[in-house]
């Protein structure tokens, strides 16, 4: 059995704005073993990135962790100081940001930026750091690494810049790599190359990956488990097969139905999820998806649904599942009598 790397329990995180409290994360819980690949999916504003940033202590003011426990690789994250976070970032957990052009410094060469990270986290001198930077560029499949080390970010293509970001993230061989929509700004063929590269590096280095995305196609190809987030909550969690073949929350079904299908009839319309996302300043009393749910019941608007265990690896928060389980239990009792 592989060791437990990450354990988040009942995490609550809010942004205290002049307009009021924005409950960005509301009772988020999940765990990861060493070597796992987890996909976190959901629309913009669902809390995917905030979950990852809170783990690295990157939640900007006015955001504040107000409850729950975050255990990562022996650290109690909620009790860590900024100095401890600096030591952990890059060494044990790294992040690939969404847009490489805004993540790389335009006035420093690629070599300079990678070598700086290596020197910051190891005891290598400048010459050794540059040698490691060259090694990393080769590792992520960049051709002519000696030439690239002397170039600036604007001289590289989008795919190359993203590979440089991956090289920086892997500089110290972290135990956990967080990829925050790493392929959004890239075209489809480069997307596939970047995802393939990440999976190769995972096998080579034995690291865990959290893939944050709104694209279910991306998680289908590389993730073993999926957490579906909506309005700061995990509404469904399961293995990739369970989420795709047995989705049990209406939001998950909506996400899957909105994917274009290769075998679709000609001129078949896409099925959108009706309605608008929740106002996080004034969230509903019950299930956050209830106002958009086609099967909404009265209780959905009044009360937050409890957790429904569907298997050892699969659970959801949905009153429809509670109703089905209650009816199934009642049917068995009636049959027994």
CORFEN-V481890 format. One line per field, one symbol per residue. ss: DSSP state (a for helix, b for strand, c for the rest). phi: phi as a letter, one per 30 degrees, with the letter a starting at -180 (. if undefined). A space follows every 50 residues. Layout:
# CORFEN-V481890
ss: ???
phi: ???
This chain:
# CORFEN-V481890
ss: cccbbbbbbbbbbbbbbccbbbbbbbbbbbbbbcccbbbbbccccccaaa aaaaacccccccbbbbbbbbbbccbbaaaccaaaaaaabcccbbbbccca aaacccccbaaaaaaaaaaaaccccaaaaaaaaaaaaaacccccaaaaac cbaaaccaaaaaaaaaaaaccccccbbbbbcccccccaaaaaaaaaaaaa aaaaaccbbbbbbccaaaaaaaccbbbbbbccbbbbbbbaaaaaacccca aaaaaaaccccccccccccccccccccccccccccccccaaacccccaaa aaccccbbbcccccbbbcaaaaaaaaaaaaaaaaaac
phi: .dddcbbcbhdbbbcccedkdcddbbicbabbdejdbccccldeidjddd eddddcicddecdadcajbbcbhiccedcddddddddddidcbbbcddcd dddcddccdeeeddddddddcbcdddddddddddedddecicdhedddec cceddcdeddddddddeddcechddbcccchdcddcdeddeddddddddd ddddciccbcccaccddddddbccbbcccbhibddabadeddddcbdbcd ddddddddddcdcdddidddcdddibeddddbdddcdddedcddcdcedd dcbddddcdcadcbbbcaddddddddddddddddddd
